């Protein structure tokens, strides 16, 4: 139960972080600081990295809980 709860809260934090990164990238694109291609690439990398980390969290937390208990 604690693994699931920790994973959910961590996934929420990761979601907020990725959303903020994409917002910053959109602002940079509007100011012509980055190109459209960089916007797409950086946004995709941020989203995929967030998904990979969020999906791997339960396994990592499970290992930590096994060591503690």
Secondary structure, DSSP 8 states (H G I E B T S, - for coil): -HHHHHHHHHHHHHHHHHHHHHHHHHHHHHTTSS-HHHHHHHHHHHHHHHHHHHHHHHHHHHHHHHHH-
